Amino acid sequence: MKKPVYYTANEVAEIFNRDPHTIRDWINHGCPTPEGLVRLQAAKLGKSWTIKDEWLAIFELRVRPDPVRPNLELEIPREPEWETP
């Protein structure tokens, strides 16, 4: 069994390129998504929040369920419209 990795709110902020206050908002209130708010699970140890790597992975899957895939659908070229004199 692998040993769990724990992150601070500041480390999670660096991972997601967000302000630490935003991460604390995700913990306390939730992150807005089209399906509603999704809270980041965390444990308060003393005065700081600790986030387990599994909790972070679950949060990310709930916030971004579909991996970002390039749009490979090509537009069908339209025939040019000729102006009538």
N, C-alpha and C positions, 0 to 999 in steps of 0.2 A: 504494500500500500504506500502510495506516495505521500510525502509530508506536505500538509497544506501550506500555502504561501499567504501571508497577510499583508494588506496594503493600508496605508493611512489615507485620509481624505486628500491630502496634498499629492500623494503619489497617483491616486486615481485621477486627480485633476490634470496631472501631467500626461497620463495615458490618453485621456479624452480631449486634451487641449482645451480645458475649461478652467474657470476660476474655482478655487476650493469652496467658496460660498455656494456655488452652483451644485457641487457634489453634496454638500450638507443639505441643500434644498431637496435634492433627489432622495436623500435618506429620510428627511422629515416629512416632506409633502408629496414627492413623486415627480417623475419626469413626464411631461405631457407627450402623449402619442395619439394617433388617430383613434385608437381603441380606448383611450382614457389614460389616467395617471398610472405609472409603473414606479413603485418604490424600490430603491436600492437597499437590500438587506445589509445591515451593519450592526456591530456590537460596540457599545460605548464602554471603553476602558479608561477609567479616570475622567479626564476632560476631553479626550480625543476619540474619534471614531476609528474603528478597525473593520476592514472589509476583507473577507476570505476570498481567495481566488475563484472558488466555485460559485459564490454569490455574485461575483462580478461577471462571470461567464453567463449565468442565468439571466442577470439583468440585461446584459447586452443582447442576448437572444430574444428577450421579450421586447426590447426597444427597437431592435433591428432584426425582425424575424427572417427576412430574405436577404441573403448576401448580395452585395452590390454587384450586379452583372451588367456588362456593357449591352447597350441596345443594338442588336445585330440585324434588326429588321431594316431593310433598305426601302427607301421611298420609291414608289413606282414613278418613273419620270413621266411628267405630263407633256403632251404635245404642245408646242407653242401656239398661242392664240394669235391668229392673223387679224389685223385690224382691217375693217372694211372701209373703203374710201367714201 
